[in-house]
Amino acid sequence: MPSPEYSLPDALERLHHNQLALEAALMELTSLVEKQGHAAAGDKVRGALQTIGKNAGHITQGLAKLRAQGPH
């Protein structure tokens, strides 16, 4: 039986955490870019961040379902 830290739910959860960390980093960079007067670039990044935010809920629910199914 594989170690729990290498299970599919754990691997997906770590990918999700990476996604959230990248989202936070992009938010910070977007603020800096906008403060330098690049509003159009900020708008494009914020559009991408909205997609990340929408998908985060689905990922969380999918992970909960996987964990509820038991070990993989």
N, C-alpha and C positions, 0 to 999 in steps of 0.2 A: 504494500500500500504506500503510495507516495506521501511524502511529508506534507503536513497541512499548509506550510508556507509556500508550497509549490502547486497547490491545488488550483483548479481553474477559477473558482470564486476568488481566491486570494490574489492570483495574478491579475484578474480583471479589476479587483479593488485597487491594487497598486497602480494600474494604468489610469484608473479614475482619479486617484490622488495626484498623479502626475498631471493629468488634465486640469485639475483645479489649481495646482501650483502654477502652471503655465498661464492659466486665465488671470490669476492674480498678478503675475509678472507683466502680462500684456496691459492690464489696467494701469499699472504704474507707468509703463512706457508711454501709453496713450496720453496720459495726463501731461507728461513732460513734452511730448510732441505738440499737443494742443496749446500749451503755454508758450511755445515758441512760434505760434501763429499758423500752424499747419492743421487747420480745422478739417479740411477735406480728408486728409489721411486719418485723422482721429475718427471721423464718421465711418470710414471703411472698416477700421479695426473694431469699432463698437458694434458694427453689424455682425462681424464674425464672433465677437464676444456674446452677442445675443443668442446665436446658434449654440454656442458652447453651453450657455446657461439653460436653454430649453432642453438640451440633450442630457444635462446632468441629472435631472429628475428621473428620466427614463432609465438611465444607467443605474441609479440608486435602487429603483424598484426591481430591475432585472437582477441585480446582485442579491437583493433580499430574497427573491424567489429561488435563486440558485442555492443560497445558504439554507433555505427551508427544505430543499430537496435532500439535503444531507451530503456526506462526503462524495467527492468525485475522484 
